[in-house]
Amino acid sequence: MADNKKIQIPRLKLGNQGLEVSKLGFGCMGLTGVYNAPLAEVDGIAILIDAFNKGITFFDTADVYGSHANEVLVGKALKQLPREKVQLATKFGIAGMGPDGMIVKGTPEYVRSCCEGSLNRLDVDYIDLYYQHRVDTSVPIEETIGELKKLVEEGKIKYIGLSEAGPETIRRAHAVHPITAVQMEWSLWTRDIEEEIIPVCRELGIGIVPYSPLGRGFFGGKAIVETLSANSFLVAHPRFKGENLDKNKNIYIRIENLAKKHKCTPAQLALAWVLEQGDDVVPIPGTTKIKNLDDNIGSLTVKLTKEEDLKEIFDAVPIEEVAGDRTYGNMKKATWTFANTPQKDGNV
């Protein structure tokens, strides 16, 4: 099994605007609940410090995670770390949930108030990478990015990012102020962004930050070799339910068998595949367990050849065999869901 003993986590430039991060990031969302019960604050802080001590310096949170609690926790962890050596990313734009789905806001006034709120909760002077979490279809992207540009000029944020934005939205935003990174779901069983989003990002020199690179824990064995917690939102996720899960288990078994060949865990193999997609790709797996953190770091030692191994892994997960949507319920209504003929403005 690949492990993380004395692993030097590489550093790279995320996008071409100058932001340097660790090749592997840490998604903080789960520390305050979602997949399992929230961690005790002291335990959440401890895992972030451990991640930093092992070479991960790129931490991803959002104002909506834990109803602000996630940013507070991350801020407390930062007090025990050298701030200048941490690349802190947070997000704004999801104002809540309504009967028709996410309530998304992107007005200049809202952008500024969210930034001030995040700076306060994180207790920092600046945010390294500030993402628009979801695109507000009622506000021209130029207005939203225009306000973010002002925040850059004021030194409150250093770099601008987008999450779940379509190709034309990315282009329009980038024309107002350079976009440093685009965060999208990307894993072995969610590859929709490869056709349009990835080429646009690479054309414009924008880094790619895959969230849920382990398929929301699926490739780590969640719902296959583990029992889902009753309070986990995964119990309602289409890919983890009923017949869909029964079908998807076949995919897990294939990856499990390939992992044995590479002498690593299924999670390490799945994450190694994402890591191999390019030097402009920085996945942000999250976890609440040190052993899983170590497992994720160990994926950096899994050696895959471009021609044979990557194709074998790719072929083990035929996208047409993946059962269930990548997201569920009202979440779809505020997410660019990659229909067969996606809207060209990306603001779906």
C-alpha positions in Angstrom: 0.0 0.0 0.0 1.3 3.4 -0.9 1.9 5.5 2.2 2.9 9.0 3.1 6.2 8.4 4.9 8.6 11.2 4.0 6.5 12.2 1.0 7.4 15.6 -0.3 4.2 17.1 -1.6 5.0 19.0 -4.8 4.2 22.6 -5.2 2.8 24.2 -8.4 1.4 27.3 -9.9 -2.4 27.2 -9.9 -3.3 29.2 -13.0 -0.9 31.8 -14.5 -1.6 34.6 -12.1 1.1 33.6 -9.6 -0.7 31.6 -6.9 1.5 28.7 -5.7 -0.1 25.9 -3.8 0.5 22.3 -2.7 -0.3 19.7 -5.5 -2.9 18.2 -3.1 -5.3 20.5 -1.2 -7.7 19.9 1.6 -11.5 20.3 1.4 -12.7 21.5 4.8 -16.5 21.1 4.3 -16.9 17.8 6.0 -15.3 19.0 9.3 -18.5 20.6 10.3 -20.9 17.9 9.1 -22.5 16.8 5.8 -21.1 13.3 5.3 -21.0 12.6 9.1 -21.6 14.3 12.3 -19.5 17.5 12.8 -16.1 17.0 14.5 -15.4 18.5 17.8 -13.6 21.8 17.1 -10.4 20.6 18.7 -10.4 17.6 16.5 -11.1 19.6 13.3 -8.3 22.0 14.1 -5.9 19.1 14.8 -6.5 17.4 11.4 -5.9 20.8 9.6 -2.6 21.2 11.5 -1.6 17.7 10.8 -2.3 18.2 7.1 -0.2 21.3 7.1 2.7 19.6 8.9 2.6 16.9 6.2 2.9 19.4 3.4 -0.7 20.4 2.5 -0.9 24.2 2.4 -4.0 24.8 0.3 -7.2 24.8 2.4 -10.7 25.2 0.9 -13.8 26.4 2.8 -16.9 28.4 2.2 -19.3 30.7 4.1 -22.2 28.3 3.6 -20.4 25.3 5.1 -21.8 24.6 8.6 -23.7 27.9 8.4 -20.4 29.9 8.9 -19.0 27.4 11.5 -16.5 26.0 9.0 -14.8 29.3 8.4 -14.6 29.9 12.1 -12.9 26.5 12.6 -10.5 27.1 9.8 -9.7 30.5 11.2 -8.8 29.1 14.6 -6.6 26.5 13.0 -4.8 29.3 11.1 -3.9 30.9 14.4 -1.6 27.9 15.0 0.0 28.0 11.5 2.2 30.5 9.7 -0.4 32.5 7.7 2.0 33.4 5.0 2.6 29.7 4.2 -1.1 28.8 3.9 -3.1 29.4 0.7 -6.6 30.0 2.0 -9.6 29.6 -0.3 -13.2 30.4 0.6 -16.4 31.0 -1.3 -19.5 33.2 -1.4 -22.8 33.1 -3.4 -25.0 30.5 -1.8 -27.4 32.5 0.4 -29.5 29.5 1.5 -32.0 27.0 0.2 -35.6 27.7 -0.9 -38.4 25.6 -2.3 -37.0 26.0 -5.8 -33.4 25.1 -4.9 -30.4 27.2 -3.9 -30.8 30.9 -3.3 -27.9 32.3 -5.2 -26.7 36.0 -5.0 -24.0 37.8 -6.9 -24.8 41.5 -6.6 -21.9 43.8 -5.9 -23.3 44.7 -2.5 -23.7 41.0 -1.6 -20.2 40.2 -2.8 -18.6 42.8 -0.6 -20.7 42.0 2.5 -19.8 38.3 2.1 -16.1 39.0 1.8 -16.2 41.2 4.9 -18.0 38.4 6.8 -15.5 35.8 5.7 -12.6 38.0 6.7 -14.1 38.5 10.1 -15.0 34.8 10.7 -11.6 33.6 9.5 -9.9 36.5 11.4 -7.5 37.2 8.6 -6.5 40.3 6.7 -6.8 38.7 3.2 -8.2 35.7 1.4 -5.8 34.1 -1.1 -8.4 32.7 -3.4 -12.0 33.9 -3.3 -14.5 31.9 -5.4 -18.0 32.7 -6.6 -19.6 29.5 -5.3 -22.5 29.5 -7.8 -23.3 31.9 -10.6 -26.3 34.3 -10.0 -28.2 34.1 -13.3 -30.0 37.4 -12.5 -26.8 39.4 -12.3 -24.4 39.9 -15.3 -21.2 38.1 -14.4 -19.3 41.3 -15.3 -20.9 43.1 -12.3 -20.0 40.3 -9.9 -16.4 40.1 -11.1 -16.2 43.9 -11.2 -16.7 44.0 -7.4 -14.3 41.2 -6.9 -11.7 43.1 -8.9 -12.2 46.0 -6.5 -11.6 43.7 -3.5 -8.3 42.6 -5.2 -7.3 46.2 -5.6 -8.1 46.8 -1.9 -5.9 43.9 -0.9 -8.8 42.0 0.7 -8.5 39.1 -1.7 -5.5 38.1 -3.9 -7.0 35.9 -6.6 -10.5 35.3 -8.0 -12.1 31.9 -8.7 -15.3 30.5 -10.0 -17.2 27.3 -9.0 -19.6 25.5 -11.2 -19.5 28.0 -14.0 -20.1 27.3 -17.7 -17.5 28.0 -20.5 -18.9 31.3 -21.7 -19.4 32.6 -18.2 -15.7 31.8 -17.5 -14.7 33.7 -20.7 -16.8 36.7 -19.8 -15.5 36.8 -16.2 -11.9 36.4 -17.3 -12.3 39.4 -19.6 -13.1 41.6 -16.6 -10.3 40.3 -14.4 -8.1 37.2 -14.8 -9.6 34.1 -13.2 -7.0 32.1 -11.3 -9.0 28.8 -10.7 -12.2 27.1 -11.6 -13.5 24.6 -9.1 -15.7 21.8 -10.5 -16.6 18.2 -9.6 -14.2 15.9 -11.3 -13.5 12.3 -10.6 -13.5 8.9 -12.2 -17.3 8.8 -12.3 -17.9 12.5 -13.0 -16.0 13.6 -16.1 -18.5 16.0 -17.8 -16.1 19.0 -17.6 -13.5 17.3 -19.9 -15.3 18.3 -23.1 -15.7 22.1 -22.7 -14.6 23.4 -19.3 -11.0 21.9 -19.2 -10.1 23.2 -22.7 -11.4 26.7 -21.9 -9.4 26.8 -18.6 -6.3 25.7 -20.4 -6.7 28.2 -23.2 -7.0 31.0 -20.7 -4.4 29.8 -18.2 -6.8 29.0 -15.4 -6.1 26.3 -12.8 -8.5 23.5 -12.2 -9.6 22.5 -8.7 -11.5 19.2 -8.7 -13.9 18.8 -5.7 -15.2 15.4 -4.7 -12.2 13.8 -6.5 -13.1 10.5 -4.7 -16.7 10.6 -5.8 -17.9 11.8 -2.4 -16.1 9.0 -0.8 -17.4 6.3 -3.1 -13.9 5.3 -4.2 -12.8 5.2 -0.6 -15.5 2.5 0.0 -18.3 4.6 1.4 -21.6 2.6 1.1 -19.6 -0.3 -0.2 -17.3 -1.4 2.6 -18.6 1.1 5.1 -22.1 1.8 6.5 -23.3 5.3 5.7 -24.2 7.4 8.8 -27.9 8.0 9.1 -27.2 11.8 9.2 -25.1 11.7 6.1 -26.5 13.5 3.1 -25.2 10.6 1.0 -28.2 8.5 2.0 -30.3 10.6 -0.3 -27.7 10.9 -3.1 -28.8 9.1 -6.3 -25.6 7.2 -6.8 -25.7 5.8 -3.3 -29.2 4.6 -3.3 -31.0 1.3 -4.2 -30.5 -0.1 -7.7 -28.1 2.6 -8.6 -25.7 1.6 -5.8 -26.0 -2.0 -6.7 -24.9 -1.1 -10.2 -22.1 1.2 -9.1 -20.7 -1.5 -6.9 -19.4 -3.2 -10.0 -17.4 0.0 -10.8 -15.9 -0.1 -7.3 -14.9 -3.7 -7.6 -13.1 -3.0 -10.9 -11.1 -0.2 -9.2 -10.5 -2.3 -6.2 -8.9 -5.0 -8.4 -6.8 -2.5 -10.3 -5.6 -1.1 -6.9 -4.3 -4.5 -5.9 -2.3 -4.5 -9.1 -0.7 -1.1 -8.2 -0.3 -2.1 -4.6 -2.4 0.8 -3.3 -5.9 1.4 -2.0 -8.9 2.1 -4.3 -9.0 5.6 -3.0 -5.3 6.2 -3.8 -5.8 4.8 -7.3 -8.8 7.0 -8.0 -7.1 10.1 -6.6 -3.9 9.3 -8.4 -5.9 9.3 -11.7 -7.1 12.8 -11.0 -3.6 14.0 -10.0 -2.3 12.7 -13.3 -4.7 14.8 -15.3 -2.2 17.7 -15.5 0.1 20.1 -13.7 -2.7 22.6 -13.6 -5.0 20.3 -11.6 -5.1 20.5 -7.8 -7.8 18.2 -6.2 -9.1 19.0 -2.7 -10.2 15.7 -1.1 -11.5 16.2 2.5 -11.7 13.8 5.4 -12.3 13.8 9.1 -9.8 11.0 9.8 -6.0 11.1 10.0 -5.8 7.6 8.4 -7.7 8.8 5.4 -5.5 12.0 5.2 -2.5 9.7 5.1 -4.1 7.6 2.5 -4.8 10.6 0.3 -1.2 11.8 0.6 0.0 8.4 -0.3 -1.7 8.7 -3.7 1.1 11.0 -4.7 3.4 7.9 -4.7 1.3 5.8 -7.0 3.0 5.7 -10.4 0.8 5.6 -13.4 2.0 5.6 -17.0 0.2 8.0 -19.4 -0.6 5.4 -22.0 -1.4 2.1 -20.3 -2.3 2.6 -16.7 -4.4 5.7 -17.2 -6.4 4.1 -20.0 -6.9 0.9 -18.0 -8.3 2.9 -15.1 -10.4 5.1 -17.4 -11.9 2.1 -19.1 -12.8 0.5 -15.8 -15.3 3.3 -15.2 -17.4 3.6 -18.4 -19.3 6.8 -17.8 -22.4 5.4 -19.4 -22.5 2.7 -16.7 -22.5 5.1 -13.8 -26.0 4.9 -12.3 -27.6 8.1 -10.9 -27.1 11.8 -11.3 -24.0 13.5 -9.9 -26.1 15.6 -7.6 -29.7 15.5 -6.4 -33.0 17.2 -5.7 -33.1 21.0 -5.6 -29.3 21.2 -5.8 -29.6 20.7 -9.5 -31.5 23.9 -10.0 -28.5 26.0 -9.2 -25.8 23.8 -10.6 -24.5 23.7 -14.1 -25.5 20.1 -14.6 -23.9 19.3 -17.9 -26.9 18.2 -20.0 -26.2 16.6 -23.3 -26.6 20.1 -24.9 -25.5 22.5 -22.1 -26.5 26.1 -22.2 -23.7 28.1 -23.7 -23.8 30.9 -21.2 -23.2 28.3 -18.4 -25.6 30.2 -16.1 -27.9 27.3 -15.3 
